[in-house]
Amino acid sequence: MNLLVKIAVAALFFVVGSYYLYFYITPSVTVINESENVITAASVSLPKSNLNFGSIDLRQENTIYYSLSQSDGSYNYSFNINSKIISGSCGYITSNELNKRFVITVSKSKLVVCSQ
């Protein structure tokens, strides 16, 4: 019985560790709303996928993890703020970028700042 408990505990640690390791390795994009308005629709296009962040309230952020399998390209963003579309591109993305954290911040003057 003691061996069975040890195997169950080891399996539990393995599953929990694998879960956290997945989110540590997988790259992500975070959109931060520091503007004075709600972002009613936010999306970021990658070479092989499209990330839809939905609505982002004042002084809030949203993070989405994406696949490691990407082509070379840039992050293309589109934000709908007060029925105005703010769009552009920034940064560079390549395939298999482990633990990459890309942050797009919309400032008070509706200026978009990208950072890693």
Jmol script that loads the backbone (N, CA, C; Angstrom):
load data "model"
ATOM      1  N   MET A   1       0.821  -1.193   0.000  1.00  0.00           N
ATOM      2  CA  MET A   1       0.000   0.000   0.000  1.00  0.00           C
ATOM      3  C   MET A   1       0.863   1.255   0.000  1.00  0.00           C
ATOM      4  N   ASN A   2       1.977   1.226   0.717  1.00  0.00           N
ATOM      5  CA  ASN A   2       2.877   2.367   0.787  1.00  0.00           C
ATOM      6  C   ASN A   2       3.456   2.693  -0.594  1.00  0.00           C
ATOM      7  N   LEU A   3       3.785   1.679  -1.364  1.00  0.00           N
ATOM      8  CA  LEU A   3       4.320   1.882  -2.706  1.00  0.00           C
ATOM      9  C   LEU A   3       3.268   2.517  -3.617  1.00  0.00           C
ATOM     10  N   LEU A   4       2.028   2.114  -3.467  1.00  0.00           N
ATOM     11  CA  LEU A   4       0.940   2.665  -4.266  1.00  0.00           C
ATOM     12  C   LEU A   4       0.748   4.159  -3.980  1.00  0.00           C
ATOM     13  N   VAL A   5       0.858   4.567  -2.742  1.00  0.00           N
ATOM     14  CA  VAL A   5       0.740   5.980  -2.363  1.00  0.00           C
ATOM     15  C   VAL A   5       1.890   6.774  -2.966  1.00  0.00           C
ATOM     16  N   LYS A   6       3.095   6.239  -2.909  1.00  0.00           N
ATOM     17  CA  LYS A   6       4.255   6.928  -3.483  1.00  0.00           C
ATOM     18  C   LYS A   6       4.105   7.099  -4.995  1.00  0.00           C
ATOM     19  N   ILE A   7       3.607   6.087  -5.670  1.00  0.00           N
ATOM     20  CA  ILE A   7       3.399   6.167  -7.128  1.00  0.00           C
ATOM     21  C   ILE A   7       2.321   7.199  -7.443  1.00  0.00           C
ATOM     22  N   ALA A   8       1.250   7.233  -6.661  1.00  0.00           N
ATOM     23  CA  ALA A   8       0.175   8.198  -6.882  1.00  0.00           C
ATOM     24  C   ALA A   8       0.665   9.629  -6.669  1.00  0.00           C
ATOM     25  N   VAL A   9       1.460   9.846  -5.622  1.00  0.00           N
ATOM     26  CA  VAL A   9       2.008  11.176  -5.352  1.00  0.00           C
ATOM     27  C   VAL A   9       2.981  11.589  -6.452  1.00  0.00           C
ATOM     28  N   ALA A  10       3.822  10.671  -6.893  1.00  0.00           N
ATOM     29  CA  ALA A  10       4.764  10.970  -7.979  1.00  0.00           C
ATOM     30  C   ALA A  10       4.019  11.302  -9.270  1.00  0.00           C
ATOM     31  N   ALA A  11       2.966  10.558  -9.563  1.00  0.00           N
ATOM     32  CA  ALA A  11       2.165  10.828 -10.766  1.00  0.00           C
ATOM     33  C   ALA A  11       1.492  12.196 -10.671  1.00  0.00           C
ATOM     34  N   LEU A  12       0.997  12.550  -9.509  1.00  0.00           N
ATOM     35  CA  LEU A  12       0.372  13.846  -9.304  1.00  0.00           C
ATOM     36  C   LEU A  12       1.382  14.977  -9.518  1.00  0.00           C
ATOM     37  N   PHE A  13       2.580  14.839  -8.949  1.00  0.00           N
ATOM     38  CA  PHE A  13       3.621  15.844  -9.151  1.00  0.00           C
ATOM     39  C   PHE A  13       4.004  15.952 -10.626  1.00  0.00           C
ATOM     40  N   PHE A  14       4.061  14.832 -11.312  1.00  0.00           N
ATOM     41  CA  PHE A  14       4.390  14.840 -12.738  1.00  0.00           C
ATOM     42  C   PHE A  14       3.337  15.595 -13.547  1.00  0.00           C
ATOM     43  N   VAL A  15       2.078  15.346 -13.276  1.00  0.00           N
ATOM     44  CA  VAL A  15       0.989  16.011 -14.009  1.00  0.00           C
ATOM     45  C   VAL A  15       0.987  17.512 -13.726  1.00  0.00           C
ATOM     46  N   VAL A  16       1.081  17.891 -12.467  1.00  0.00           N
ATOM     47  CA  VAL A  16       1.090  19.308 -12.103  1.00  0.00           C
ATOM     48  C   VAL A  16       2.330  19.999 -12.663  1.00  0.00           C
ATOM     49  N   GLY A  17       3.478  19.357 -12.573  1.00  0.00           N
ATOM     50  CA  GLY A  17       4.711  19.919 -13.123  1.00  0.00           C
ATOM     51  C   GLY A  17       4.646  20.093 -14.633  1.00  0.00           C
ATOM     52  N   SER A  18       4.068  19.120 -15.323  1.00  0.00           N
ATOM     53  CA  SER A  18       3.912  19.212 -16.779  1.00  0.00           C
ATOM     54  C   SER A  18       2.993  20.367 -17.165  1.00  0.00           C
ATOM     55  N   TYR A  19       1.942  20.566 -16.400  1.00  0.00           N
ATOM     56  CA  TYR A  19       1.000  21.655 -16.646  1.00  0.00           C
ATOM     57  C   TYR A  19       1.712  23.005 -16.563  1.00  0.00           C
ATOM     58  N   TYR A  20       2.452  23.240 -15.491  1.00  0.00           N
ATOM     59  CA  TYR A  20       3.156  24.514 -15.323  1.00  0.00           C
ATOM     60  C   TYR A  20       4.295  24.661 -16.322  1.00  0.00           C
ATOM     61  N   LEU A  21       4.970  23.588 -16.656  1.00  0.00           N
ATOM     62  CA  LEU A  21       6.040  23.625 -17.644  1.00  0.00           C
ATOM     63  C   LEU A  21       5.498  24.020 -19.012  1.00  0.00           C
ATOM     64  N   TYR A  22       4.314  23.527 -19.369  1.00  0.00           N
ATOM     65  CA  TYR A  22       3.690  23.889 -20.642  1.00  0.00           C
ATOM     66  C   TYR A  22       3.513  25.402 -20.747  1.00  0.00           C
ATOM     67  N   PHE A  23       2.980  26.042 -19.703  1.00  0.00           N
ATOM     68  CA  PHE A  23       2.761  27.484 -19.738  1.00  0.00           C
ATOM     69  C   PHE A  23       4.060  28.272 -19.610  1.00  0.00           C
ATOM     70  N   TYR A  24       5.096  27.664 -19.051  1.00  0.00           N
ATOM     71  CA  TYR A  24       6.401  28.330 -18.994  1.00  0.00           C
ATOM     72  C   TYR A  24       7.064  28.327 -20.367  1.00  0.00           C
ATOM     73  N   ILE A  25       6.951  27.247 -21.101  1.00  0.00           N
ATOM     74  CA  ILE A  25       7.608  27.099 -22.401  1.00  0.00           C
ATOM     75  C   ILE A  25       6.852  27.815 -23.514  1.00  0.00           C
ATOM     76  N   THR A  26       5.520  27.747 -23.501  1.00  0.00           N
ATOM     77  CA  THR A  26       4.704  28.278 -24.583  1.00  0.00           C
ATOM     78  C   THR A  26       4.780  29.805 -24.636  1.00  0.00           C
ATOM     79  N   PRO A  27       5.007  30.384 -25.832  1.00  0.00           N
ATOM     80  CA  PRO A  27       5.061  31.850 -25.954  1.00  0.00           C
ATOM     81  C   PRO A  27       3.679  32.468 -25.779  1.00  0.00           C
ATOM     82  N   SER A  28       3.660  33.767 -25.421  1.00  0.00           N
ATOM     83  CA  SER A  28       2.383  34.440 -25.204  1.00  0.00           C
ATOM     84  C   SER A  28       2.419  35.886 -25.678  1.00  0.00           C
ATOM     85  N   VAL A  29       1.223  36.425 -25.886  1.00  0.00           N
ATOM     86  CA  VAL A  29       1.037  37.840 -26.189  1.00  0.00           C
ATOM     87  C   VAL A  29       0.117  38.392 -25.112  1.00  0.00           C
ATOM     88  N   THR A  30       0.504  39.528 -24.520  1.00  0.00           N
ATOM     89  CA  THR A  30      -0.310  40.202 -23.523  1.00  0.00           C
ATOM     90  C   THR A  30      -0.666  41.580 -24.049  1.00  0.00           C
ATOM     91  N   VAL A  31      -1.943  41.935 -23.963  1.00  0.00           N
ATOM     92  CA  VAL A  31      -2.400  43.273 -24.324  1.00  0.00           C
ATOM     93  C   VAL A  31      -2.794  43.977 -23.028  1.00  0.00           C
ATOM     94  N   ILE A  32      -2.196  45.156 -22.800  1.00  0.00           N
ATOM     95  CA  ILE A  32      -2.457  45.945 -21.603  1.00  0.00           C
ATOM     96  C   ILE A  32      -3.174  47.221 -22.015  1.00  0.00           C
ATOM     97  N   ASN A  33      -4.301  47.505 -21.376  1.00  0.00           N
ATOM     98  CA  ASN A  33      -5.074  48.699 -21.672  1.00  0.00           C
ATOM     99  C   ASN A  33      -4.789  49.758 -20.611  1.00  0.00           C
ATOM    100  N   GLU A  34      -3.936  50.721 -20.946  1.00  0.00           N
ATOM    101  CA  GLU A  34      -3.666  51.849 -20.060  1.00  0.00           C
ATOM    102  C   GLU A  34      -4.339  53.114 -20.581  1.00  0.00           C
ATOM    103  N   SER A  35      -5.194  52.967 -21.591  1.00  0.00           N
ATOM    104  CA  SER A  35      -5.900  54.113 -22.146  1.00  0.00           C
ATOM    105  C   SER A  35      -7.039  54.511 -21.216  1.00  0.00           C
ATOM    106  N   GLU A  36      -7.722  55.582 -21.569  1.00  0.00           N
ATOM    107  CA  GLU A  36      -8.826  56.070 -20.748  1.00  0.00           C
ATOM    108  C   GLU A  36     -10.169  55.523 -21.224  1.00  0.00           C
ATOM    109  N   ASN A  37     -10.131  54.580 -22.161  1.00  0.00           N
ATOM    110  CA  ASN A  37     -11.341  53.995 -22.720  1.00  0.00           C
ATOM    111  C   ASN A  37     -11.248  52.477 -22.732  1.00  0.00           C
ATOM    112  N   VAL A  38     -12.402  51.834 -22.817  1.00  0.00           N
ATOM    113  CA  VAL A  38     -12.453  50.379 -22.937  1.00  0.00           C
ATOM    114  C   VAL A  38     -12.084  49.999 -24.369  1.00  0.00           C
ATOM    115  N   ILE A  39     -11.237  48.997 -24.512  1.00  0.00           N
ATOM    116  CA  ILE A  39     -10.962  48.438 -25.835  1.00  0.00           C
ATOM    117  C   ILE A  39     -12.087  47.436 -26.086  1.00  0.00           C
ATOM    118  N   THR A  40     -12.978  47.753 -27.025  1.00  0.00           N
ATOM    119  CA  THR A  40     -14.145  46.892 -27.237  1.00  0.00           C
ATOM    120  C   THR A  40     -13.811  45.643 -28.028  1.00  0.00           C
ATOM    121  N   ALA A  41     -12.757  45.693 -28.831  1.00  0.00           N
ATOM    122  CA  ALA A  41     -12.313  44.513 -29.578  1.00  0.00           C
ATOM    123  C   ALA A  41     -10.807  44.611 -29.787  1.00  0.00           C
ATOM    124  N   ALA A  42     -10.109  43.576 -29.428  1.00  0.00           N
ATOM    125  CA  ALA A  42      -8.652  43.537 -29.593  1.00  0.00           C
ATOM    126  C   ALA A  42      -8.264  42.221 -30.250  1.00  0.00           C
ATOM    127  N   SER A  43      -7.441  42.311 -31.285  1.00  0.00           N
ATOM    128  CA  SER A  43      -6.949  41.092 -31.927  1.00  0.00           C
ATOM    129  C   SER A  43      -5.512  41.294 -32.376  1.00  0.00           C
ATOM    130  N   VAL A  44      -4.769  40.211 -32.373  1.00  0.00           N
ATOM    131  CA  VAL A  44      -3.380  40.207 -32.827  1.00  0.00           C
ATOM    132  C   VAL A  44      -3.232  39.041 -33.795  1.00  0.00           C
ATOM    133  N   SER A  45      -2.763  39.342 -34.998  1.00  0.00           N
ATOM    134  CA  SER A  45      -2.563  38.310 -36.011  1.00  0.00           C
ATOM    135  C   SER A  45      -1.101  37.906 -36.051  1.00  0.00           C
ATOM    136  N   LEU A  46      -0.882  36.612 -36.060  1.00  0.00           N
ATOM    137  CA  LEU A  46       0.443  36.029 -36.193  1.00  0.00           C
ATOM    138  C   LEU A  46       0.510  35.380 -37.565  1.00  0.00           C
ATOM    139  N   PRO A  47       1.699  34.982 -38.029  1.00  0.00           N
ATOM    140  CA  PRO A  47       1.777  34.364 -39.354  1.00  0.00           C
ATOM    141  C   PRO A  47       0.868  33.148 -39.534  1.00  0.00           C
ATOM    142  N   LYS A  48       0.685  32.335 -38.492  1.00  0.00           N
ATOM    143  CA  LYS A  48      -0.123  31.119 -38.635  1.00  0.00           C
ATOM    144  C   LYS A  48      -1.333  31.067 -37.714  1.00  0.00           C
ATOM    145  N   SER A  49      -1.677  32.174 -37.067  1.00  0.00           N
ATOM    146  CA  SER A  49      -2.845  32.160 -36.199  1.00  0.00           C
ATOM    147  C   SER A  49      -3.332  33.577 -35.931  1.00  0.00           C
ATOM    148  N   ASN A  50      -4.555  33.656 -35.416  1.00  0.00           N
ATOM    149  CA  ASN A  50      -5.156  34.931 -35.053  1.00  0.00           C
ATOM    150  C   ASN A  50      -5.608  34.841 -33.604  1.00  0.00           C
ATOM    151  N   LEU A  51      -5.181  35.794 -32.791  1.00  0.00           N
ATOM    152  CA  LEU A  51      -5.523  35.800 -31.373  1.00  0.00           C
ATOM    153  C   LEU A  51      -6.585  36.863 -31.124  1.00  0.00           C
ATOM    154  N   ASN A  52      -7.755  36.456 -30.642  1.00  0.00           N
ATOM    155  CA  ASN A  52      -8.845  37.377 -30.371  1.00  0.00           C
ATOM    156  C   ASN A  52      -8.946  37.571 -28.864  1.00  0.00           C
ATOM    157  N   PHE A  53      -8.649  38.779 -28.389  1.00  0.00           N
ATOM    158  CA  PHE A  53      -8.632  39.075 -26.966  1.00  0.00           C
ATOM    159  C   PHE A  53      -9.990  39.535 -26.443  1.00  0.00           C
ATOM    160  N   GLY A  54     -10.915  39.842 -27.331  1.00  0.00           N
ATOM    161  CA  GLY A  54     -12.224  40.327 -26.907  1.00  0.00           C
ATOM    162  C   GLY A  54     -12.126  41.729 -26.359  1.00  0.00           C
ATOM    163  N   SER A  55     -12.962  42.038 -25.387  1.00  0.00           N
ATOM    164  CA  SER A  55     -13.000  43.353 -24.765  1.00  0.00           C
ATOM    165  C   SER A  55     -12.018  43.408 -23.600  1.00  0.00           C
ATOM    166  N   ILE A  56     -11.330  44.551 -23.472  1.00  0.00           N
ATOM    167  CA  ILE A  56     -10.387  44.736 -22.357  1.00  0.00           C
ATOM    168  C   ILE A  56     -10.757  46.032 -21.646  1.00  0.00           C
ATOM    169  N   ASP A  57     -11.137  45.931 -20.382  1.00  0.00           N
ATOM    170  CA  ASP A  57     -11.565  47.087 -19.600  1.00  0.00           C
ATOM    171  C   ASP A  57     -10.397  48.018 -19.273  1.00  0.00           C
ATOM    172  N   LEU A  58     -10.740  49.155 -18.673  1.00  0.00           N
ATOM    173  CA  LEU A  58      -9.739  50.139 -18.269  1.00  0.00           C
ATOM    174  C   LEU A  58      -8.731  49.524 -17.302  1.00  0.00           C
ATOM    175  N   ARG A  59      -7.473  49.788 -17.539  1.00  0.00           N
ATOM    176  CA  ARG A  59      -6.369  49.328 -16.689  1.00  0.00           C
ATOM    177  C   ARG A  59      -6.387  47.819 -16.446  1.00  0.00           C
ATOM    178  N   GLN A  60      -6.796  47.078 -17.446  1.00  0.00           N
ATOM    179  CA  GLN A  60      -6.806  45.618 -17.374  1.00  0.00           C
ATOM    180  C   GLN A  60      -5.884  45.057 -18.452  1.00  0.00           C
ATOM    181  N   GLU A  61      -5.618  43.773 -18.377  1.00  0.00           N
ATOM    182  CA  GLU A  61      -4.790  43.112 -19.381  1.00  0.00           C
ATOM    183  C   GLU A  61      -5.348  41.720 -19.658  1.00  0.00           C
ATOM    184  N   ASN A  62      -4.946  41.184 -20.809  1.00  0.00           N
ATOM    185  CA  ASN A  62      -5.359  39.846 -21.195  1.00  0.00           C
ATOM    186  C   ASN A  62      -4.176  39.171 -21.878  1.00  0.00           C
ATOM    187  N   THR A  63      -3.927  37.920 -21.534  1.00  0.00           N
ATOM    188  CA  THR A  63      -2.809  37.159 -22.092  1.00  0.00           C
ATOM    189  C   THR A  63      -3.342  35.930 -22.812  1.00  0.00           C
ATOM    190  N   ILE A  64      -2.790  35.677 -24.006  1.00  0.00           N
ATOM    191  CA  ILE A  64      -3.126  34.475 -24.758  1.00  0.00           C
ATOM    192  C   ILE A  64      -1.829  33.780 -25.150  1.00  0.00           C
ATOM    193  N   TYR A  65      -1.785  32.472 -24.936  1.00  0.00           N
ATOM    194  CA  TYR A  65      -0.642  31.655 -25.330  1.00  0.00           C
ATOM    195  C   TYR A  65      -0.879  31.149 -26.747  1.00  0.00           C
ATOM    196  N   TYR A  66       0.203  31.065 -27.536  1.00  0.00           N
ATOM    197  CA  TYR A  66       0.056  30.615 -28.923  1.00  0.00           C
ATOM    198  C   TYR A  66       1.045  29.505 -29.239  1.00  0.00           C
ATOM    199  N   SER A  67       0.826  28.868 -30.378  1.00  0.00           N
ATOM    200  CA  SER A  67       1.608  27.707 -30.792  1.00  0.00           C
ATOM    201  C   SER A  67       3.065  28.070 -31.092  1.00  0.00           C
ATOM    202  N   LEU A  68       3.951  27.153 -30.780  1.00  0.00           N
ATOM    203  CA  LEU A  68       5.365  27.337 -31.113  1.00  0.00           C
ATOM    204  C   LEU A  68       5.613  27.290 -32.619  1.00  0.00           C
ATOM    205  N   SER A  69       4.747  26.617 -33.336  1.00  0.00           N
ATOM    206  CA  SER A  69       4.904  26.437 -34.773  1.00  0.00           C
ATOM    207  C   SER A  69       4.384  27.669 -35.513  1.00  0.00           C
ATOM    208  N   GLN A  70       5.278  28.596 -35.833  1.00  0.00           N
ATOM    209  CA  GLN A  70       4.935  29.827 -36.542  1.00  0.00           C
ATOM    210  C   GLN A  70       5.924  30.045 -37.682  1.00  0.00           C
ATOM    211  N   SER A  71       5.507  30.820 -38.652  1.00  0.00           N
ATOM    212  CA  SER A  71       6.416  31.259 -39.715  1.00  0.00           C
ATOM    213  C   SER A  71       7.029  32.585 -39.289  1.00  0.00           C
ATOM    214  N   ASP A  72       8.066  33.015 -40.006  1.00  0.00           N
ATOM    215  CA  ASP A  72       8.648  34.318 -39.724  1.00  0.00           C
ATOM    216  C   ASP A  72       7.673  35.416 -40.115  1.00  0.00           C
ATOM    217  N   GLY A  73       7.590  36.455 -39.312  1.00  0.00           N
ATOM    218  CA  GLY A  73       6.692  37.567 -39.596  1.00  0.00           C
ATOM    219  C   GLY A  73       6.631  38.520 -38.424  1.00  0.00           C
ATOM    220  N   SER A  74       5.593  39.330 -38.397  1.00  0.00           N
ATOM    221  CA  SER A  74       5.447  40.312 -37.326  1.00  0.00           C
ATOM    222  C   SER A  74       4.096  40.154 -36.644  1.00  0.00           C
ATOM    223  N   TYR A  75       3.942  40.827 -35.521  1.00  0.00           N
ATOM    224  CA  TYR A  75       2.693  40.860 -34.786  1.00  0.00           C
ATOM    225  C   TYR A  75       1.852  41.997 -35.376  1.00  0.00           C
ATOM    226  N   ASN A  76       0.694  41.679 -35.925  1.00  0.00           N
ATOM    227  CA  ASN A  76      -0.201  42.680 -36.490  1.00  0.00           C
ATOM    228  C   ASN A  76      -1.387  42.854 -35.548  1.00  0.00           C
ATOM    229  N   TYR A  77      -1.543  44.056 -34.988  1.00  0.00           N
ATOM    230  CA  TYR A  77      -2.589  44.289 -33.997  1.00  0.00           C
ATOM    231  C   TYR A  77      -3.711  45.144 -34.580  1.00  0.00           C
ATOM    232  N   SER A  78      -4.877  45.005 -33.973  1.00  0.00           N
ATOM    233  CA  SER A  78      -6.043  45.818 -34.327  1.00  0.00           C
ATOM    234  C   SER A  78      -6.875  46.007 -33.067  1.00  0.00           C
ATOM    235  N   PHE A  79      -7.094  47.273 -32.694  1.00  0.00           N
ATOM    236  CA  PHE A  79      -7.870  47.604 -31.504  1.00  0.00           C
ATOM    237  C   PHE A  79      -9.020  48.522 -31.881  1.00  0.00           C
ATOM    238  N   ASN A  80     -10.195  48.247 -31.343  1.00  0.00           N
ATOM    239  CA  ASN A  80     -11.364  49.095 -31.544  1.00  0.00           C
ATOM    240  C   ASN A  80     -11.600  49.860 -30.252  1.00  0.00           C
ATOM    241  N   ILE A  81     -11.352  51.178 -30.302  1.00  0.00           N
ATOM    242  CA  ILE A  81     -11.519  52.038 -29.133  1.00  0.00           C
ATOM    243  C   ILE A  81     -12.419  53.197 -29.533  1.00  0.00           C
ATOM    244  N   ASN A  82     -13.554  53.350 -28.868  1.00  0.00           N
ATOM    245  CA  ASN A  82     -14.532  54.401 -29.186  1.00  0.00           C
ATOM    246  C   ASN A  82     -14.892  54.408 -30.663  1.00  0.00           C
ATOM    247  N   SER A  83     -15.146  53.256 -31.227  1.00  0.00           N
ATOM    248  CA  SER A  83     -15.513  53.075 -32.642  1.00  0.00           C
ATOM    249  C   SER A  83     -14.412  53.506 -33.604  1.00  0.00           C
ATOM    250  N   LYS A  84     -13.201  53.670 -33.120  1.00  0.00           N
ATOM    251  CA  LYS A  84     -12.041  53.945 -33.970  1.00  0.00           C
ATOM    252  C   LYS A  84     -11.155  52.717 -33.985  1.00  0.00           C
ATOM    253  N   ILE A  85     -10.665  52.379 -35.149  1.00  0.00           N
ATOM    254  CA  ILE A  85      -9.766  51.238 -35.292  1.00  0.00           C
ATOM    255  C   ILE A  85      -8.327  51.727 -35.271  1.00  0.00           C
ATOM    256  N   ILE A  86      -7.549  51.176 -34.355  1.00  0.00           N
ATOM    257  CA  ILE A  86      -6.109  51.448 -34.301  1.00  0.00           C
ATOM    258  C   ILE A  86      -5.425  50.159 -34.719  1.00  0.00           C
ATOM    259  N   SER A  87      -4.672  50.209 -35.799  1.00  0.00           N
ATOM    260  CA  SER A  87      -4.012  48.988 -36.265  1.00  0.00           C
ATOM    261  C   SER A  87      -2.584  49.297 -36.683  1.00  0.00           C
ATOM    262  N   GLY A  88      -1.784  48.268 -36.709  1.00  0.00           N
ATOM    263  CA  GLY A  88      -0.388  48.390 -37.096  1.00  0.00           C
ATOM    264  C   GLY A  88       0.323  47.075 -36.865  1.00  0.00           C
ATOM    265  N   SER A  89       1.629  47.122 -36.970  1.00  0.00           N
ATOM    266  CA  SER A  89       2.427  45.925 -36.713  1.00  0.00           C
ATOM    267  C   SER A  89       3.674  46.313 -35.943  1.00  0.00           C
ATOM    268  N   CYS A  90       4.192  45.352 -35.193  1.00  0.00           N
ATOM    269  CA  CYS A  90       5.410  45.584 -34.430  1.00  0.00           C
ATOM    270  C   CYS A  90       6.021  44.245 -34.047  1.00  0.00           C
ATOM    271  N   GLY A  91       7.255  44.278 -33.651  1.00  0.00           N
ATOM    272  CA  GLY A  91       7.936  43.069 -33.215  1.00  0.00           C
ATOM    273  C   GLY A  91       8.170  42.087 -34.340  1.00  0.00           C
ATOM    274  N   TYR A  92       8.866  41.021 -34.015  1.00  0.00           N
ATOM    275  CA  TYR A  92       9.181  39.986 -34.987  1.00  0.00           C
ATOM    276  C   TYR A  92       8.995  38.626 -34.331  1.00  0.00           C
ATOM    277  N   ILE A  93       8.415  37.716 -35.079  1.00  0.00           N
ATOM    278  CA  ILE A  93       8.132  36.377 -34.575  1.00  0.00           C
ATOM    279  C   ILE A  93       8.789  35.345 -35.478  1.00  0.00           C
ATOM    280  N   THR A  94       9.357  34.324 -34.869  1.00  0.00           N
ATOM    281  CA  THR A  94       9.916  33.198 -35.614  1.00  0.00           C
ATOM    282  C   THR A  94       9.404  31.902 -34.985  1.00  0.00           C
ATOM    283  N   SER A  95       9.703  30.811 -35.595  1.00  0.00           N
ATOM    284  CA  SER A  95       9.247  29.518 -35.109  1.00  0.00           C
ATOM    285  C   SER A  95      10.035  29.084 -33.876  1.00  0.00           C
ATOM    286  N   ASN A  96       9.362  28.381 -32.981  1.00  0.00           N
ATOM    287  CA  ASN A  96       9.970  27.750 -31.802  1.00  0.00           C
ATOM    288  C   ASN A  96      10.687  28.720 -30.867  1.00  0.00           C
ATOM    289  N   GLU A  97      10.060  29.842 -30.575  1.00  0.00           N
ATOM    290  CA  GLU A  97      10.623  30.775 -29.601  1.00  0.00           C
ATOM    291  C   GLU A  97      10.093  30.387 -28.215  1.00  0.00           C
ATOM    292  N   LEU A  98      10.896  29.667 -27.478  1.00  0.00           N
ATOM    293  CA  LEU A  98      10.491  29.178 -26.163  1.00  0.00           C
ATOM    294  C   LEU A  98      10.402  30.323 -25.163  1.00  0.00           C
ATOM    295  N   ASN A  99       9.341  30.332 -24.363  1.00  0.00           N
ATOM    296  CA  ASN A  99       9.137  31.279 -23.268  1.00  0.00           C
ATOM    297  C   ASN A  99       9.170  32.735 -23.714  1.00  0.00           C
ATOM    298  N   LYS A 100       8.800  33.048 -24.935  1.00  0.00           N
ATOM    299  CA  LYS A 100       8.769  34.441 -25.396  1.00  0.00           C
ATOM    300  C   LYS A 100       7.521  35.109 -24.832  1.00  0.00           C
ATOM    301  N   ARG A 101       7.700  36.278 -24.252  1.00  0.00           N
ATOM    302  CA  ARG A 101       6.602  37.053 -23.698  1.00  0.00           C
ATOM    303  C   ARG A 101       6.561  38.390 -24.429  1.00  0.00           C
ATOM    304  N   PHE A 102       5.565  38.569 -25.294  1.00  0.00           N
ATOM    305  CA  PHE A 102       5.428  39.795 -26.074  1.00  0.00           C
ATOM    306  C   PHE A 102       4.291  40.610 -25.481  1.00  0.00           C
ATOM    307  N   VAL A 103       4.527  41.892 -25.223  1.00  0.00           N
ATOM    308  CA  VAL A 103       3.555  42.751 -24.559  1.00  0.00           C
ATOM    309  C   VAL A 103       3.230  43.931 -25.466  1.00  0.00           C
ATOM    310  N   ILE A 104       1.934  44.166 -25.664  1.00  0.00           N
ATOM    311  CA  ILE A 104       1.455  45.317 -26.426  1.00  0.00           C
ATOM    312  C   ILE A 104       0.658  46.183 -25.463  1.00  0.00           C
ATOM    313  N   THR A 105       1.085  47.432 -25.284  1.00  0.00           N
ATOM    314  CA  THR A 105       0.443  48.346 -24.351  1.00  0.00           C
ATOM    315  C   THR A 105      -0.202  49.490 -25.110  1.00  0.00           C
ATOM    316  N   VAL A 106      -1.476  49.757 -24.821  1.00  0.00           N
ATOM    317  CA  VAL A 106      -2.179  50.915 -25.382  1.00  0.00           C
ATOM    318  C   VAL A 106      -2.167  51.989 -24.307  1.00  0.00           C
ATOM    319  N   SER A 107      -1.471  53.117 -24.573  1.00  0.00           N
ATOM    320  CA  SER A 107      -1.294  54.158 -23.564  1.00  0.00           C
ATOM    321  C   SER A 107      -2.465  55.127 -23.550  1.00  0.00           C
ATOM    322  N   LYS A 108      -2.413  56.100 -22.636  1.00  0.00           N
ATOM    323  CA  LYS A 108      -3.493  57.068 -22.484  1.00  0.00           C
ATOM    324  C   LYS A 108      -3.743  57.875 -23.751  1.00  0.00           C
ATOM    325  N   SER A 109      -2.712  58.167 -24.495  1.00  0.00           N
ATOM    326  CA  SER A 109      -2.868  58.929 -25.731  1.00  0.00           C
ATOM    327  C   SER A 109      -3.168  58.011 -26.936  1.00  0.00           C
ATOM    328  N   LYS A 110      -3.577  56.788 -26.648  1.00  0.00           N
ATOM    329  CA  LYS A 110      -3.893  55.765 -27.656  1.00  0.00           C
ATOM    330  C   LYS A 110      -2.678  55.424 -28.518  1.00  0.00           C
ATOM    331  N   LEU A 111      -1.501  55.636 -27.953  1.00  0.00           N
ATOM    332  CA  LEU A 111      -0.258  55.240 -28.591  1.00  0.00           C
ATOM    333  C   LEU A 111       0.018  53.786 -28.237  1.00  0.00           C
ATOM    334  N   VAL A 112       0.435  53.001 -29.207  1.00  0.00           N
ATOM    335  CA  VAL A 112       0.684  51.578 -28.995  1.00  0.00           C
ATOM    336  C   VAL A 112       2.186  51.348 -28.843  1.00  0.00           C
ATOM    337  N   VAL A 113       2.577  50.697 -27.747  1.00  0.00           N
ATOM    338  CA  VAL A 113       3.976  50.408 -27.461  1.00  0.00           C
ATOM    339  C   VAL A 113       4.139  48.898 -27.358  1.00  0.00           C
ATOM    340  N   CYS A 114       5.112  48.359 -28.076  1.00  0.00           N
ATOM    341  CA  CYS A 114       5.372  46.915 -28.059  1.00  0.00           C
ATOM    342  C   CYS A 114       6.697  46.649 -27.361  1.00  0.00           C
ATOM    343  N   SER A 115       6.755  45.571 -26.593  1.00  0.00           N
ATOM    344  CA  SER A 115       7.997  45.205 -25.912  1.00  0.00           C
ATOM    345  C   SER A 115       8.051  43.706 -25.690  1.00  0.00           C
ATOM    346  N   GLN A 116       9.243  43.225 -25.387  1.00  0.00           N
ATOM    347  CA  GLN A 116       9.445  41.800 -25.091  1.00  0.00           C
ATOM    348  C   GLN A 116       9.891  41.639 -23.664  1.00  0.00           C
TER     349      GLN A 116
END
end "model"
wireframe off; spacefill off
backbone 0.3
color backbone group
